Amino acid sequence: MRISEYHLGFLGFGSMAQVLFKAIDRAKLISRSQIVFHRRDPDKARKNEQEFGITATSLAHLLKTSDLVILGVRPQQLAPLLKEMADLKEPLKPLISMAAGVQLKSYQERLGEVPLIRVMPNVASAVGEGMSVLAYGPKVPSAMRDVAEQLFSCMGEVMEVSEALMDISCAIAGSGPGFVFRLIEAMAQEGVSQGLSYELGLKMAAQTFAGAARLILKGHLPEALIAEIATPNGTTEAGFRVMDQLDIDGMFKKVVTAAARRSSSLATQSMLSQ
């Protein structure tokens, strides 16, 4: 079955689901006529229908007609939704969940042995530069893996990890853009304090991060780039000395660790774990 033949259903249609739909639509992977969504708020549903040109429908109809279901609701909304899905007694279709911190076993306990995929996209998906990390359940056939990768590669890069690595992946890929935003803002504000306009400082900092990232994505290793740029007694070396004195590397590792631990704790605090 080709991806263009799939009928796709979104359960929940918040910001990330909308980003994914726009990417699918832009890539012309699946026709709008084959995509439906379900959300609780009828006013928001009508607004989404008008804005995106797809149809809002009931949960029962979505489950009956969709070949693949994407769960785009918040973790705290999942428990009642999964109960309602199970109560409908419809044959369950493969599911892709974008809910943070909810493990595959939580879905299996409530829905049975349905093919399940966890995915963690990030905010940069909105501009086609996302990093989506996928973990596959044991019942996912290779054809469904291909479909999932095609869907999320519309928004940027796709990477597969074991579910045991989803917490650290969430910290790096999911929360990582937020950490970068903080660093960009700090650089821009220091530029302002030394005479630059905020607009100039922000553009300099953002483009600097983008260019540095592009070098690494082209295959250059950070260690080699660091050695190359740090000329003796130069400006970069002066900055590196302060970074070493403050143990910036160690502090930033703690930032990532805190995010990973929070991702792990979400699994135990989720309503699905109660």
C-alpha positions in Angstrom: 0.0 0.0 0.0 1.5 3.3 -1.1 1.5 6.2 1.3 -0.7 8.2 -1.1 -3.4 5.6 -0.6 -3.5 5.9 3.2 -6.4 7.4 5.1 -5.0 9.4 8.0 -6.7 10.4 11.2 -5.5 12.9 13.8 -6.8 12.4 17.3 -6.2 15.9 18.7 -5.2 18.7 16.4 -3.0 21.1 18.3 0.1 22.9 17.2 2.4 20.0 16.4 -0.4 18.0 14.7 -1.0 21.1 12.6 2.7 21.4 11.7 2.7 17.8 10.7 -0.4 18.2 8.6 1.0 21.2 6.8 4.2 19.3 6.0 2.2 16.3 4.6 0.0 18.6 2.6 3.0 20.7 1.3 4.8 17.5 0.2 1.5 16.1 -1.3 2.0 12.8 0.4 -1.7 12.3 1.2 -4.7 14.1 -0.3 -6.7 16.3 2.1 -9.8 14.3 1.2 -8.1 11.3 2.9 -7.3 13.2 6.2 -9.7 13.7 9.1 -9.3 14.9 12.6 -11.1 14.8 15.9 -10.9 17.3 18.7 -13.2 17.9 21.7 -13.8 21.6 21.3 -16.4 22.1 18.5 -15.5 25.8 18.0 -11.8 25.0 17.5 -12.8 22.1 15.2 -14.9 24.3 12.9 -12.1 26.9 12.8 -9.6 24.2 11.9 -11.8 22.9 9.1 -12.0 26.3 7.6 -8.3 27.0 8.0 -6.9 23.7 6.8 -9.6 22.3 4.4 -10.0 18.9 6.1 -12.9 17.4 7.9 -13.6 17.1 11.7 -15.3 13.9 12.6 -16.3 11.7 15.5 -13.9 9.4 17.3 -15.8 6.3 16.1 -15.8 7.4 12.5 -12.1 8.3 12.6 -11.1 4.9 14.0 -13.3 3.1 11.5 -12.1 4.9 8.4 -8.4 5.6 9.1 -5.6 3.3 8.1 -3.2 5.1 10.5 -4.0 7.2 13.6 -1.8 9.9 15.0 -2.3 10.8 18.6 -1.7 14.5 19.1 -3.2 15.1 22.5 -1.5 16.0 25.8 -0.4 13.2 28.1 -3.0 14.1 30.7 -5.7 13.7 28.1 -4.7 10.2 27.0 -6.3 8.1 29.7 -9.9 9.0 29.1 -9.3 9.0 25.3 -7.8 5.5 25.3 -10.6 4.2 27.4 -13.1 5.6 25.0 -11.2 4.1 22.1 -11.2 0.7 23.8 -14.9 0.9 24.6 -15.8 1.5 21.0 -14.7 -2.1 20.2 -13.5 -0.9 16.7 -10.6 -2.9 15.3 -7.6 -0.7 16.2 -5.4 0.7 13.5 -1.7 1.4 13.8 -1.0 4.3 16.2 1.7 7.0 16.2 1.8 8.9 19.5 3.4 12.3 19.9 2.7 12.4 23.7 5.8 13.1 25.7 6.8 10.6 28.4 4.2 8.0 27.8 5.7 4.6 27.2 4.5 2.1 24.6 3.5 -0.4 27.3 1.0 2.1 28.7 -0.9 2.0 25.3 -0.6 -1.8 25.0 -2.1 -2.3 28.5 -5.2 -0.4 27.4 -5.5 -1.2 23.7 -3.8 -4.6 23.3 -1.3 -5.6 20.8 -1.8 -2.8 18.3 1.1 -1.6 16.2 2.6 1.4 18.1 5.1 4.1 17.4 6.4 6.8 19.7 7.7 10.0 18.1 9.3 13.1 19.5 9.3 15.9 17.0 10.6 19.4 17.9 9.6 23.0 17.3 12.0 23.5 14.4 9.7 21.1 12.4 7.6 24.2 11.7 10.3 25.5 9.3 11.2 22.0 7.9 14.4 21.8 10.1 13.0 19.5 12.7 14.6 16.4 14.4 12.0 13.7 14.9 13.0 10.7 17.0 11.0 7.5 16.6 10.8 4.4 18.7 8.9 1.4 17.3 6.9 -1.1 19.2 7.4 -4.9 18.6 4.3 -5.3 16.4 5.2 -2.6 13.8 5.8 -4.1 10.3 8.6 -2.7 8.1 6.0 -1.1 5.7 4.6 0.9 8.6 8.0 2.0 9.6 8.6 3.3 6.1 5.3 5.2 6.3 6.2 6.8 9.6 9.6 7.9 8.3 8.1 9.4 5.2 5.5 11.4 7.2 8.0 12.9 9.7 10.8 13.4 7.2 8.5 16.0 5.7 9.4 18.2 8.7 13.1 17.6 8.7 15.4 14.8 9.8 14.2 11.4 11.2 16.1 9.1 13.6 15.2 5.8 15.1 16.2 4.9 18.7 15.2 2.2 21.1 12.5 3.3 23.6 15.1 3.1 26.4 16.8 6.1 24.7 13.7 8.3 24.3 14.2 10.3 27.5 17.7 11.5 26.5 16.5 11.9 23.0 13.7 14.1 24.2 16.2 16.2 26.2 18.5 16.7 23.2 16.1 16.9 20.3 12.8 17.9 22.0 14.0 20.4 24.6 17.3 21.3 22.8 15.8 24.1 20.7 14.7 25.8 23.9 18.2 25.7 25.3 19.6 27.1 22.0 17.1 29.9 22.1 18.4 30.9 25.5 21.9 30.9 24.3 21.1 33.0 21.2 19.2 35.5 23.3 22.1 35.8 25.8 24.5 36.5 22.9 22.1 39.0 21.4 21.6 40.8 24.7 25.3 41.1 25.3 25.6 42.6 21.8 23.0 45.2 22.9 24.9 46.0 26.1 27.9 46.8 23.9 26.2 49.0 21.4 24.5 46.7 18.8 20.8 47.0 18.1 18.8 44.0 19.3 17.9 43.1 15.7 21.5 43.0 14.6 22.7 41.1 17.6 19.9 38.6 17.2 20.6 38.0 13.5 24.3 37.6 14.2 23.8 35.1 16.9 21.1 33.1 15.1 23.1 32.9 11.9 26.2 31.9 13.9 24.4 29.0 15.4 22.9 28.0 12.1 26.2 28.1 10.3 28.1 26.3 13.1 25.4 23.5 13.1 25.6 23.2 9.3 29.4 22.6 9.4 28.8 19.7 11.8 26.0 18.3 9.7 28.3 18.4 6.7 30.6 15.9 8.6 33.0 18.1 10.5 33.6 17.0 14.1 33.2 19.6 16.9 36.6 18.7 18.4 38.4 19.5 15.1 36.4 22.7 14.6 37.2 23.8 18.1 40.9 23.3 17.6 40.8 25.1 14.3 39.0 28.2 15.5 41.0 28.6 18.8 44.1 30.4 17.5 46.7 31.0 20.4 46.0 34.2 22.3 43.0 34.9 20.0 39.5 36.1 20.8 37.9 32.7 20.8 40.6 31.2 23.1 39.9 34.1 25.5 36.2 33.1 25.6 37.1 29.4 25.9 39.2 30.2 29.0 36.1 31.8 30.7 34.0 28.8 29.6 36.5 26.4 31.2 36.7 28.5 34.4 32.9 28.4 34.7 32.7 24.7 33.6 30.2 25.6 31.0 30.4 22.2 29.4 29.6 20.5 32.8 26.8 22.9 33.5 25.2 22.3 30.1 25.4 18.6 30.6 23.4 19.1 33.8 20.8 21.0 31.9 20.4 18.1 29.4 20.3 15.6 32.3 17.6 17.6 34.1 15.4 17.5 30.9 16.0 13.8 30.5 15.1 13.1 34.1 11.9 15.1 33.7 11.0 13.1 30.6 11.4 9.9 32.6 9.3 11.2 35.5 6.5 12.1 33.1 6.1 8.4 32.5 5.5 7.7 36.2 3.3 10.8 36.7 1.2 10.3 33.6 -2.5 9.5 34.1 -1.7 6.3 32.1 0.4 5.1 35.0 -2.3 5.5 37.6 
